[in-house]
């Protein structure tokens, strides 16, 4: 068994599945698809795993949401409430638009992220979902009367926004080459929304839904089983290409010097 496990790297490569992997005795055996892009600046900051927020020029709300490791669904409440808390800390009636920064979001559990941002996504709408290899629906993401339903399971949030999100308020999503999995799902949930743009680098390309299957006490396997679709039913089999592509130019220490944020501010102003 110990000799068989490493062979799964080749198995997953032949399946063209770089999102799944064999879990055996605490180790993962899978295929890592070579990245199309690299960004040294962002790579060094991926370890910054806390939500950050700021009001730019007093008029534009900025929130940076990193990835998480809540694969056991034990932190959904705290993660979603943390996002809402940061939004409330800077929101007021002078805010004219929002920048949602997913450049450091390498994945994890998408549910608390979507739950924290549900008012920005919309209401009374199916904003995405999963489709299998035969293009048949295997789950929908929707918001009905302010309630979020993922695959018909209602997700509840304990905290509320202090200010309602205005209809069609301009939103810019920032993407990077390390935006992956749950980060990509979050970006896709906004695609098709009015006055919404994606600015930055093409994403990492982990736009598949993964299911886990237990083999025995020491082994299990994760398989990519579904593709993701946006609210217009466009299917994503690879990465997300931004509306405005900007490679590099990142500056998280001084947002006003960040080239992606500069472009976002211009789009929101227009």
C-alpha positions in Angstrom: 0.0 0.0 0.0 2.8 2.4 0.8 4.3 1.9 -2.6 1.0 2.3 -4.4 0.0 5.7 -2.9 2.7 7.7 -4.8 1.4 6.4 -8.1 -1.8 8.4 -7.7 0.1 11.5 -8.9 0.1 10.0 -12.4 -3.5 8.8 -12.0 -4.7 12.3 -11.3 -2.7 13.8 -14.1 -4.3 11.3 -16.5 -7.7 12.3 -15.2 -6.7 16.0 -15.7 -7.8 16.5 -12.1 -5.4 18.9 -10.2 -8.0 19.7 -7.6 -8.4 16.2 -6.1 -5.9 13.8 -4.5 -5.4 10.7 -2.5 -5.1 11.2 1.3 -3.0 8.4 2.8 -1.5 8.3 6.3 -1.6 12.1 6.6 -0.1 12.8 3.2 -1.7 13.9 0.0 -0.8 12.3 -3.3 -2.1 14.3 -6.3 -1.1 16.2 -9.4 -0.1 19.9 -9.2 -0.8 21.5 -12.5 2.0 23.9 -13.4 0.9 27.5 -12.8 0.6 29.7 -15.8 1.6 32.8 -13.8 3.6 33.6 -10.7 3.6 36.7 -8.5 6.4 36.9 -5.9 4.9 39.8 -4.1 1.5 38.1 -3.6 3.0 34.7 -2.8 4.9 36.2 0.1 1.7 37.6 1.5 -0.6 34.6 1.3 0.3 33.9 4.9 -1.6 37.1 5.8 -4.7 35.1 6.6 -6.9 37.8 8.2 -9.7 39.9 6.7 -8.7 43.5 6.2 -10.8 46.6 5.4 -10.4 50.3 4.7 -12.4 53.2 3.4 -10.4 54.6 0.4 -10.8 58.4 0.1 -13.7 58.1 2.5 -16.0 57.0 -0.4 -14.9 53.5 -1.5 -15.2 50.5 0.7 -12.3 48.0 0.5 -12.3 44.6 2.0 -9.7 41.9 1.5 -10.8 38.3 2.2 -8.1 35.6 2.4 -8.6 31.8 2.1 -9.5 29.6 5.1 -9.1 26.0 6.2 -12.7 25.4 7.4 -13.1 22.1 5.6 -15.0 20.7 8.6 -17.6 23.5 8.5 -16.8 24.5 12.1 -16.1 28.2 11.5 -18.9 29.2 9.1 -20.5 31.5 11.7 -17.2 33.2 12.8 -15.8 33.6 9.3 -19.0 35.1 7.9 -19.5 37.4 11.0 -15.9 38.6 10.7 -16.6 39.7 7.1 -19.7 41.5 8.2 -17.9 43.1 11.1 -15.3 44.5 8.7 -17.9 45.8 6.3 -19.8 47.6 9.1 -16.6 49.1 10.5 -16.1 51.2 7.4 -19.6 51.4 5.8 -21.7 54.6 5.9 -24.0 56.6 3.7 -21.0 58.2 1.9 -19.7 54.9 0.4 -20.3 54.9 -3.4 -18.8 51.6 -4.3 -16.9 48.5 -3.1 -13.7 46.7 -3.9 -13.6 43.1 -2.8 -10.0 41.8 -2.9 -9.6 38.1 -3.5 -5.9 38.1 -4.4 -4.9 36.3 -1.3 -7.8 33.9 -1.3 -6.3 30.5 -2.1 -9.4 28.6 -1.3 -11.0 26.7 1.6 -14.7 26.7 2.5 -16.7 29.0 0.1 -19.9 29.0 2.2 -18.9 31.5 4.9 -17.5 33.9 2.3 -20.6 33.9 0.2 -22.7 34.2 3.4 -20.8 37.2 4.5 -21.2 38.9 1.1 -24.8 37.8 0.3 -26.3 41.3 0.2 -23.7 42.3 -2.3 -24.4 39.3 -4.5 -28.1 40.2 -4.9 -31.5 38.9 -3.9 -34.2 36.7 -5.4 -31.7 35.2 -7.8 -29.9 32.0 -8.6 -26.3 33.3 -8.7 -24.4 30.1 -9.6 -24.2 26.4 -9.1 -22.7 23.1 -10.0 -23.1 21.0 -13.2 -21.7 17.5 -13.8 -19.9 16.2 -16.9 -23.2 15.7 -18.6 -24.1 19.4 -17.9 -26.9 18.4 -15.6 -27.5 20.5 -12.5 -26.2 19.0 -9.3 -26.8 22.0 -7.1 -27.7 25.7 -7.2 -26.6 28.8 -5.2 -29.5 31.2 -4.6 -30.8 34.0 -2.5 -34.5 34.2 -1.8 -36.0 37.0 0.3 -32.6 37.7 1.9 -31.9 34.0 2.7 -29.0 32.1 1.2 -29.6 28.6 -0.1 -26.8 26.4 -1.2 -28.0 23.1 -2.7 -31.4 23.8 -0.9 -29.6 24.1 2.4 -30.3 27.4 4.1 -27.2 29.2 5.5 -28.0 31.5 8.4 -25.9 34.5 9.6 -26.1 35.9 13.1 -24.8 39.4 12.3 -26.5 42.0 10.0 -25.2 44.9 7.9 -25.7 48.4 9.4 -26.4 49.9 6.0 -28.4 48.2 3.2 -26.5 47.6 0.0 -27.9 49.8 -2.7 -29.2 48.1 -5.9 -26.5 48.0 -8.6 -23.9 49.7 -6.4 -20.6 49.5 -8.3 -18.4 46.5 -7.2 -14.9 45.6 -8.4 -13.5 42.1 -7.6 -9.7 41.9 -7.5 -8.1 38.7 -8.7 -4.6 37.3 -8.6 -2.9 34.2 -10.0 -3.2 32.6 -6.6 -7.0 33.2 -6.3 -8.2 29.6 -6.3 -11.1 27.3 -5.5 -13.3 29.0 -3.0 -11.8 32.3 -4.0 -12.7 31.6 -7.6 -16.2 30.5 -6.6 -16.7 33.8 -4.8 -15.6 35.7 -8.0 -18.0 33.6 -10.1 -20.9 34.4 -7.8 -20.5 38.1 -8.8 -20.1 37.6 -12.6 -23.2 38.8 -14.4 -24.2 41.3 -11.7 -24.8 44.8 -12.9 -22.0 47.4 -12.5 -19.6 44.6 -11.5 -16.1 44.1 -12.9 -13.2 41.7 -12.3 -9.7 43.4 -12.4 -6.4 41.7 -12.0 -4.7 38.5 -13.1 -6.2 35.3 -14.5 -7.0 33.0 -11.6 -5.5 29.6 -10.7 -8.1 27.4 -12.4 -9.5 25.4 -9.5 -13.1 25.9 -10.6 -14.3 22.4 -9.9 -16.4 21.0 -7.0 -14.6 18.3 -5.0 -16.2 15.4 -3.2 -14.5 13.3 -0.6 -14.8 9.5 -0.3 -13.6 7.5 2.7 -11.6 4.3 1.8 -10.6 3.1 5.2 -9.2 4.4 8.5 -5.9 5.6 6.9 -7.0 6.6 3.4 -9.6 8.7 1.5 -9.8 10.2 -1.9 -11.0 13.6 -3.1 -12.3 13.8 -6.7 -13.3 16.7 -8.8 -16.9 15.8 -9.7 -18.6 19.0 -11.0 -18.0 22.2 -12.9 -19.2 25.6 -11.7 -21.6 27.9 -13.5 -22.4 31.6 -13.0 -25.8 33.2 -12.8 -26.0 33.2 -16.6 -25.2 29.5 -16.7 -21.7 30.0 -18.2 -19.6 27.0 -17.3 -16.0 27.4 -16.0 -13.7 24.5 -16.9 -10.5 26.5 -16.5 -9.5 29.8 -14.8 -11.3 33.1 -14.7 -10.1 35.8 -17.1 -10.6 39.3 -15.7 -12.5 42.0 -17.5 -9.5 44.2 -17.1 -6.2 42.3 -16.9 -3.4 43.8 -14.9 -0.3 41.7 -14.2 1.7 42.7 -11.0 1.6 46.2 -9.7 0.3 45.1 -6.2 0.9 47.2 -3.1 -1.1 46.1 -0.1 0.9 48.4 2.2 -0.3 51.5 0.3 -3.5 50.8 -1.5 -3.5 54.1 -3.3 -0.3 53.0 -5.1 -1.7 49.6 -6.0 -2.2 49.5 -9.8 -5.2 47.1 -9.6 -6.9 49.3 -7.1 -6.2 52.4 -9.1 -8.0 50.8 -12.0 -10.9 49.7 -9.8 -11.3 53.3 -8.5 -11.5 54.5 -12.1 -14.2 52.0 -13.0 -16.3 52.8 -9.9 -16.0 56.6 -10.6 -17.3 56.0 -14.2 
